[in-house]
Amino acid sequence: MREEWVNTYNKVMKFLNKYDRNRKFTFSERQKRVFEKLIDELKNEFIDYVLDGEVKIAYQWVDILLKTIENLKSTLNIKGVTFPKEFKRFIEDPKSHLKRKIFNYLYDLLRDKITIDDFSRRAQAAITTSFRTNLRSLYQYWVFLTILNMLGEKGAKIVYPEHFYVPLDRSGKQKTGTIPPNTVLFMEGQGYLSFFIEAPRPIGWEDTEDLKRSWSFYVALRPDIMVYSGLIMNIIDLNNEPPILRPDIIIECKELDDWFLRVRDMRGQFAKPITAEEWRSRWIEGLWEGLAEAMGVQRAEVEKRIKERKSIRLREDKVVKLYKKVYNPKLMFLISRAKVPQELREDMEAEGIIVIDDVKFNHTKLGSLVEVIGKTSSFSGVTYHLLHLRLPRELYNDILELSRELRLIIGRENIFIEDIVIQAIRYALRYKNEFKEKLKEWVGNNGNNV
């Protein structure tokens, strides 16, 4: 209740007026302990007032995500997962993270720089935005990692990135002017699958003034997950319209019970654009058409609203349709944690969007999606296979010693372990009948340890 945190605020002000009238926040050790206890109590009560106990949900969801990651480590034999900095802080301790969000507002309040109503309004917005954004990311990450986990159970192996961490952020990945995948999986005998999370994003270019107003749409239109058949290391395609390689599958994730009632402002903040006149103009063509259709107006009306800097607000189900219109994926899935109204399901499916709802955190509900993704794998874009062998240490050391000996004998420095492994495999295949007999013998000796 508001009364609780306001009462605590009054206690803090009474304490400060007695011991720190100049608001320097320097206290004796005893006073410091009392002050910090009051401040922490005030933050806790304010967060509870804003979220009405919902913060408990965050801890439950975090536990589910962390368990999914532990399963993934075993299934894909990876070292771990990397998160965006903001999200990492949130899952370490959701409530502590939210406390940091109101730190500046609170001290402005204690110094009488803002009123208690100003504090309540600004701090509440900061908490709500952070909480909702991080829960949205959490559910999206759970869906993505669960898909990887289920594919791993079918024998998929991670081949990119090579450091065996699954990155869930795109920080710094597009500075070179390319848009690389977050993860690439290899399914033996079937091919590769390339996954992109919230791409595309700005890729560090500069451009002219005439398209700046529209560029924020580029920033806003980030499907949750895009899946490509084959080994795709860059999805920029300037010959396409928009200039992004057409995805095989787009997956949108919705965590709220009433997500379909929410409205998003698609105008954005008119962020500073990046570059390539051709890049942008092609994006804009697709965006104008898609936005006009989603809003049910003529394209000229959309252009007029942008020029006048008016808000363009779309319901979330319309945003999903906009993604499909702009990116034109071969298949599109909507994953909803909660059940969606039948009318909405029919409306989505009429647009070619496959709805999987009432998923909660039940991985079995994603079974049909995983089947489709698995069948999408191919050898498209492959010149060399990215197979990372986990060599026993002794074998690695023996091959390393062999490479050193060969360098001395042949007089060449560019003989590497990879070269020796490739030649050894070719040699084994040249004498495959003898090699098969050796394999049978090895299998017989190792039994269930194969």
Number of C-alpha atoms within 10 A of each C-alpha: 11 12 11 14 19 16 12 19 23 12 16 21 18 13 16 18 12 9 15 14 13 10 13 9 13 11 13 9 9 8 13 13 12 14 18 12 12 17 17 14 16 23 22 16 21 26 22 19 17 18 15 12 11 13 16 13 12 21 17 10 17 20 13 15 21 14 12 18 22 14 15 24 18 14 19 22 14 17 15 16 17 13 16 12 10 11 20 14 14 21 22 12 13 22 21 15 19 23 18 14 18 22 13 12 20 24 15 16 19 18 17 12 13 14 13 17 10 14 20 19 11 14 23 19 15 16 22 15 13 19 20 14 12 19 21 15 17 21 24 22 21 21 26 19 20 24 21 24 23 21 22 20 14 15 14 23 22 25 20 21 14 13 11 18 18 25 17 20 16 19 12 9 15 17 12 11 14 17 22 21 25 22 23 28 25 26 20 12 9 15 21 30 28 24 26 27 22 19 22 22 17 19 17 14 12 12 14 11 9 9 15 16 19 23 24 19 20 19 20 16 20 16 20 19 22 24 25 27 23 21 27 22 19 16 19 18 14 16 12 13 19 23 19 20 19 21 21 19 21 26 23 20 24 20 19 17 13 14 16 18 10 11 15 14 14 18 20 18 14 15 14 14 23 19 18 13 14 12 19 22 17 17 23 19 13 17 24 20 18 21 26 17 17 19 18 9 12 13 16 11 13 20 15 11 13 15 11 10 14 12 13 16 14 19 17 18 18 19 22 24 19 23 21 21 18 21 25 17 20 12 17 24 22 20 25 23 21 18 17 17 11 9 9 13 17 14 12 19 15 10 12 15 21 18 19 20 19 15 17 14 17 12 15 12 15 18 15 11 16 19 14 12 19 21 13 18 24 19 18 14 12 13 8 7 12 16 12 12 9 7 10 8 9 9 10 13 13 11 18 16 13 15 20 15 13 16 15 10 9 9 10 10 11 9 17 15 18 12 11 16 13 11 12 12 11 12 12 14 13 11 10 14 11 11 14 13 11 12 13 11 11 12 13 11 11 10 8 7 6 8
